[in-house]
């Protein structure tokens, strides 16, 4: 009776060739939800006596408590005296443009967005149980995340040689904000949660966090007759979470492989359907810290010095850590893959070593 939930959704997809040189793919979703009041607390309902003579005091209008249960308040009153509306407005989109520039050369432009707007309004009446005070809350949370990836790839075969070169530039951002105010002991409950000025005590607050990242990647892959394979890459990442001198990290990697099964002398044996030796070395980066974590933060506090008068001051809630930088993991790997018995038995053997520095 006192609760409901509504959802509205829209979605569209595109996957089409606009021209011989352009292919477009997209996925866009919109949604809006509204939740009115919370679900009934079943635990409270089970504990509460169903044989109370009067649900509400006819003289005061206040909902009665269970005389034999001093822990849980009236579960019916919890929803009957509350007006809570929780909204979510979602936007999700992803689009990709694939350009065939010339033979072997392609360019991909991809972008995505994720947005959530969450207004929340709540008021609870003083009549929900004896001795209660009215309270209200208004808040609005917003979250926005977007990402853009640009990929230029060239792939070509020259006789027995094959070459693939790729360059990638990626931008991304995450942002969250909150504005919130709560109030207690409303002078009147008539206007509900719309006039916080009617609250005897008010507590405003807000919050904000944001982070962004820029990444660039270059990679070259070379092969000869499918026997000898070489890959080399260099990645550079810049993260806003670190202070100026440590924002960028550089992570090279390389790999070699020898497909012995493609050698003429191995084909004549007929023992192995696949036999490949490989080795790789590279550096992996990690920036898994909170936004603003490397900055020193102050927090306000009140304190009384010998009197009842409180004075406001600030103290260091977090200490600045300007030397924190990208975590780097050096990884080395040597392995062999082989198949025998007409590929009925496939075996992979690996030896690897990881060495992590600047642990976050």
C-alpha positions as CSV (number, residue, x, y, z in Angstrom):
1,X,0.0,0.0,0.0
2,X,2.7,2.5,0.9
3,X,5.5,1.3,-1.4
4,X,5.9,1.2,-5.2
5,X,8.6,1.0,-7.8
6,X,8.5,2.3,-11.4
7,X,11.1,1.8,-14.2
8,X,11.2,3.3,-17.7
9,X,13.8,2.2,-20.2
10,X,14.8,2.9,-23.8
11,X,17.5,1.2,-25.8
12,X,18.8,1.4,-29.4
13,X,21.6,-0.4,-31.3
14,X,23.2,0.4,-34.6
15,X,25.6,-1.8,-36.6
16,X,25.9,-0.7,-40.2
17,X,28.2,0.1,-43.1
18,X,27.6,3.8,-43.9
19,X,30.1,3.6,-46.7
20,X,32.8,1.3,-48.1
21,X,35.3,3.0,-45.8
22,X,33.1,3.6,-42.7
23,X,31.4,1.1,-40.3
24,X,29.4,2.4,-37.3
25,X,28.4,0.5,-34.2
26,X,26.6,2.0,-31.2
27,X,24.7,1.0,-28.1
28,X,22.6,3.6,-26.2
29,X,20.5,3.0,-23.2
30,X,18.4,5.4,-21.1
31,X,16.6,4.5,-17.9
32,X,14.7,6.2,-15.1
33,X,13.6,4.5,-11.9
34,X,11.6,5.7,-8.9
35,X,11.4,3.9,-5.6
36,X,8.7,5.1,-3.1
37,X,9.4,4.2,0.5
38,X,11.5,1.2,1.6
39,X,10.4,-2.4,2.0
40,X,8.8,-3.4,5.3
41,X,11.3,-4.8,7.8
42,X,10.1,-8.4,8.1
43,X,12.1,-9.0,11.2
44,X,10.4,-6.1,13.0
45,X,7.0,-7.4,11.8
46,X,7.6,-10.9,13.2
47,X,8.7,-9.5,16.6
48,X,5.8,-7.1,16.8
49,X,2.6,-8.4,18.5
50,X,-0.4,-8.6,16.1
51,X,-2.9,-8.3,19.0
52,X,-2.4,-4.7,20.0
53,X,-5.7,-3.2,20.8
54,X,-5.2,0.2,19.1
55,X,-2.7,0.7,16.2
56,X,-2.7,4.5,16.8
57,X,-3.4,6.6,19.8
58,X,-6.7,8.3,19.0
59,X,-5.9,11.3,21.2
60,X,-2.3,12.1,20.1
61,X,-2.3,10.5,16.6
62,X,1.0,8.7,17.5
63,X,1.4,5.1,16.6
64,X,1.5,2.8,19.6
65,X,4.5,0.6,20.5
66,X,4.3,-3.0,21.5
67,X,4.2,-3.1,25.3
68,X,6.0,-6.4,25.4
69,X,8.7,-5.5,22.8
70,X,10.9,-2.5,23.7
71,X,13.3,-3.1,20.9
72,X,11.3,-2.8,17.7
73,X,8.9,0.1,16.9
74,X,5.6,-0.3,15.1
75,X,6.4,-1.7,11.6
76,X,3.2,-0.4,10.1
77,X,4.1,3.1,11.3
78,X,7.5,2.8,9.7
79,X,6.0,3.0,6.2
80,X,2.7,4.8,7.0
81,X,4.5,7.9,8.4
82,X,7.3,8.0,5.9
83,X,7.5,9.7,2.5
84,X,10.7,8.7,0.7
85,X,11.4,9.0,-3.0
86,X,14.6,7.7,-4.5
87,X,15.2,8.5,-8.2
88,X,17.8,7.2,-10.6
89,X,18.3,8.7,-14.1
90,X,20.8,6.6,-16.2
91,X,22.5,7.3,-19.5
92,X,24.8,4.7,-21.0
93,X,26.2,5.0,-24.4
94,X,29.0,3.4,-26.5
95,X,29.8,4.3,-30.1
96,X,32.5,3.1,-32.4
97,X,33.5,4.5,-35.8
98,X,35.8,2.2,-37.9
99,X,37.5,3.9,-40.9
100,X,39.1,1.8,-43.6
101,X,41.6,4.4,-44.8
102,X,43.5,2.4,-47.3
103,X,44.6,-1.2,-47.8
104,X,45.9,-2.5,-44.5
105,X,45.4,0.8,-42.7
106,X,42.4,1.3,-40.3
107,X,41.5,3.8,-37.7
108,X,39.0,3.2,-34.9
109,X,37.4,6.0,-32.9
110,X,35.5,4.8,-29.9
111,X,33.7,6.6,-27.1
112,X,31.6,5.7,-24.1
113,X,29.7,7.4,-21.3
114,X,28.1,6.3,-18.1
115,X,26.0,8.9,-16.2
116,X,23.8,8.4,-13.1
117,X,21.8,11.2,-11.5
118,X,20.4,10.2,-8.1
119,X,18.0,12.7,-6.4
120,X,16.8,11.4,-3.0
121,X,14.1,12.9,-0.7
122,X,12.9,11.6,2.6
123,X,10.8,12.8,5.5
124,X,9.7,10.8,8.6
125,X,6.9,11.9,10.9
126,X,7.2,12.4,14.6
127,X,4.1,10.2,15.0
128,X,5.9,7.0,14.0
129,X,6.4,6.1,17.7
130,X,6.2,7.8,21.1
131,X,9.0,10.2,21.8
132,X,10.1,10.3,18.1
133,X,11.1,13.6,16.4
134,X,10.4,14.4,12.8
135,X,13.4,14.2,10.4
136,X,14.1,14.9,6.7
137,X,16.8,14.4,4.2
138,X,17.5,15.8,0.7
139,X,20.5,14.8,-1.3
140,X,21.6,14.5,-4.9
141,X,24.4,12.2,-6.0
142,X,25.9,12.5,-9.5
143,X,28.3,10.1,-11.2
144,X,29.9,10.7,-14.6
145,X,32.4,8.4,-16.3
146,X,33.6,8.7,-19.9
147,X,36.2,7.1,-22.0
148,X,37.7,7.7,-25.5
149,X,40.0,5.3,-27.4
150,X,41.7,6.1,-30.7
151,X,43.4,3.2,-32.5
152,X,45.4,3.4,-35.7
153,X,46.5,0.0,-37.1
154,X,48.6,-0.9,-40.1
155,X,48.8,-4.6,-41.1
156,X,50.7,-5.8,-44.2
157,X,52.3,-9.0,-45.6
158,X,55.5,-8.8,-47.7
159,X,56.1,-12.2,-49.1
160,X,57.2,-14.4,-46.2
161,X,57.2,-11.4,-43.9
162,X,54.2,-10.0,-41.9
163,X,54.1,-6.7,-40.0
164,X,51.5,-5.2,-37.8
165,X,52.0,-1.7,-36.2
166,X,49.5,-0.1,-33.8
167,X,49.2,3.2,-32.0
168,X,46.6,3.8,-29.4
169,X,45.6,7.0,-27.5
170,X,43.1,6.7,-24.7
171,X,41.5,9.3,-22.4
172,X,39.2,8.5,-19.4
173,X,37.6,10.3,-16.5
174,X,35.5,9.5,-13.4
175,X,33.7,12.1,-11.4
176,X,31.3,11.9,-8.4
177,X,29.7,14.6,-6.4
178,X,27.1,14.9,-3.6
179,X,25.1,17.6,-2.0
180,X,23.2,16.5,1.1
181,X,21.3,18.2,4.0
182,X,19.5,16.6,6.9
183,X,17.2,18.2,9.4
184,X,15.5,17.2,12.6
185,X,12.5,18.4,14.6
186,X,10.5,20.1,11.9
187,X,8.3,23.0,12.9
188,X,5.6,21.6,10.6
189,X,5.3,18.4,8.6
190,X,2.9,19.8,6.1
191,X,5.4,20.6,3.4
192,X,7.3,17.3,3.9
193,X,10.9,17.4,2.7
194,X,10.6,20.5,0.6
195,X,11.5,23.2,3.2
196,X,14.6,22.3,5.2
197,X,14.4,25.8,6.8
198,X,11.6,24.4,9.0
199,X,14.0,22.1,10.7
200,X,15.2,23.1,14.2
201,X,18.6,21.6,13.5
202,X,20.2,21.2,10.1
203,X,23.3,19.5,8.9
204,X,24.6,20.3,5.4
205,X,27.4,18.3,3.7
206,X,28.9,17.7,0.3
207,X,31.4,15.5,-1.3
208,X,33.4,15.4,-4.4
209,X,36.0,13.0,-6.0
210,X,37.5,12.9,-9.5
211,X,40.2,11.2,-11.4
212,X,41.4,11.1,-15.0
213,X,43.9,9.2,-17.0
214,X,45.8,9.6,-20.3
215,X,47.3,6.5,-22.0
216,X,49.4,6.0,-25.1
217,X,50.5,2.7,-26.5
218,X,52.7,1.7,-29.4
219,X,53.1,-1.9,-30.5
220,X,54.9,-3.7,-33.4
221,X,54.5,-7.3,-34.3
222,X,56.7,-9.1,-36.9
223,X,56.5,-12.6,-38.2
224,X,58.6,-14.6,-40.7
225,X,56.9,-17.6,-42.4
226,X,54.9,-18.1,-39.3
227,X,58.0,-19.6,-37.6
228,X,59.7,-16.6,-35.9
229,X,57.5,-14.1,-34.1
230,X,58.5,-10.8,-32.4
231,X,56.4,-8.4,-30.4
232,X,57.6,-5.1,-28.9
233,X,55.5,-2.5,-27.2
234,X,55.8,0.7,-25.1
235,X,53.0,2.0,-22.9
236,X,52.8,5.4,-21.2
237,X,50.2,6.2,-18.6
238,X,49.5,9.5,-16.9
239,X,47.2,9.4,-13.8
240,X,45.8,12.4,-11.9
241,X,45.9,10.5,-8.6
242,X,49.6,11.1,-8.3
243,X,51.3,14.4,-7.6
244,X,53.0,16.3,-10.5
245,X,56.4,14.7,-10.4
246,X,55.0,11.1,-10.4
247,X,52.0,11.3,-12.7
248,X,53.6,9.4,-15.6
249,X,54.6,5.8,-15.8
250,X,56.4,4.0,-18.7
251,X,56.0,0.3,-19.3
252,X,57.9,-1.5,-22.0
253,X,57.4,-5.1,-23.0
254,X,58.7,-7.6,-25.5
255,X,58.1,-11.2,-26.6
256,X,59.8,-13.8,-28.8
257,X,58.4,-17.1,-30.1
258,X,59.8,-19.9,-32.3
259,X,57.2,-22.1,-33.9
260,X,59.4,-25.2,-34.3
261,X,56.5,-27.3,-35.7
262,X,56.6,-25.2,-38.9
263,X,60.3,-26.1,-39.5
264,X,60.8,-28.6,-42.3
265,X,62.9,-30.9,-40.2
266,X,60.1,-31.1,-37.6
267,X,57.3,-31.7,-40.2
268,X,59.1,-34.7,-41.4
269,X,59.1,-36.3,-38.0
270,X,55.3,-36.1,-37.6
271,X,55.6,-36.3,-33.9
272,X,54.4,-32.9,-32.9
273,X,51.3,-31.1,-34.3
274,X,52.4,-28.0,-32.4
275,X,55.7,-27.1,-30.8
276,X,56.4,-23.6,-29.8
277,X,59.1,-22.0,-27.6
278,X,58.4,-18.5,-26.3
279,X,59.9,-16.0,-23.9
280,X,58.6,-12.6,-22.8
281,X,59.6,-9.8,-20.5
282,X,57.7,-6.6,-19.5
283,X,56.6,-4.1,-17.0
284,X,53.0,-3.8,-15.7
285,X,51.8,-0.7,-13.9
286,X,49.2,-0.2,-11.1
287,X,47.6,3.0,-9.9
288,X,45.0,1.5,-7.6
289,X,44.8,4.3,-5.0
290,X,42.0,6.7,-4.2
291,X,41.7,10.1,-5.8
292,X,43.5,12.8,-3.7
293,X,45.1,10.1,-1.5
294,X,48.5,11.6,-2.0
295,X,47.4,15.1,-0.8
296,X,47.4,16.3,2.8
297,X,43.9,16.9,4.0
298,X,42.6,19.1,6.9
299,X,39.5,18.4,8.9
300,X,37.6,20.9,11.1
301,X,36.9,20.1,14.7
302,X,35.5,22.0,17.7
303,X,37.1,22.0,21.2
304,X,36.6,23.8,24.5
305,X,39.6,25.1,26.4
306,X,38.7,25.4,30.0
307,X,35.2,26.9,29.3
308,X,32.0,25.7,27.8
309,X,32.7,27.8,24.7
310,X,33.7,25.7,21.7
311,X,36.3,27.0,19.2
312,X,36.7,25.7,15.7
313,X,40.1,24.5,14.6
314,X,41.7,22.2,11.9
315,X,43.9,19.2,12.2
316,X,45.8,17.0,9.7
317,X,43.3,14.2,8.8
318,X,45.7,12.7,6.3
319,X,49.4,13.4,5.7
320,X,50.7,14.3,2.2
321,X,52.6,11.5,0.4
322,X,54.2,13.2,-2.6
323,X,56.7,10.4,-3.2
324,X,54.0,7.8,-3.9
325,X,54.3,6.7,-7.5
326,X,53.2,4.0,-10.0
327,X,53.5,0.5,-8.7
328,X,55.7,-1.5,-11.2
329,X,55.7,-5.2,-11.7
330,X,58.6,-6.7,-13.7
331,X,57.4,-10.0,-15.2
332,X,59.5,-12.6,-17.0
333,X,58.1,-15.7,-18.7
334,X,59.6,-18.7,-20.5
335,X,57.4,-21.4,-21.8
336,X,56.7,-24.2,-24.3
337,X,53.5,-25.4,-25.9
338,X,53.2,-28.7,-27.7
339,X,50.6,-31.1,-29.1
340,X,51.0,-34.8,-29.8
341,X,48.8,-37.8,-30.7
342,X,46.9,-35.8,-33.4
343,X,46.3,-33.0,-30.9
344,X,44.6,-35.3,-28.4
345,X,47.2,-34.3,-25.8
346,X,48.0,-30.6,-25.4
347,X,50.6,-29.5,-23.0
348,X,51.7,-26.0,-21.8
349,X,54.8,-25.5,-19.5
350,X,55.6,-22.1,-18.1
351,X,58.3,-20.6,-15.8
352,X,57.7,-17.1,-14.7
353,X,59.0,-14.5,-12.3
354,X,57.3,-11.4,-10.9
355,X,59.1,-8.7,-9.1
356,X,56.9,-5.8,-7.7
357,X,58.3,-2.5,-6.7
358,X,56.7,0.7,-5.2
359,X,53.9,-1.4,-3.8
360,X,50.7,0.6,-3.2
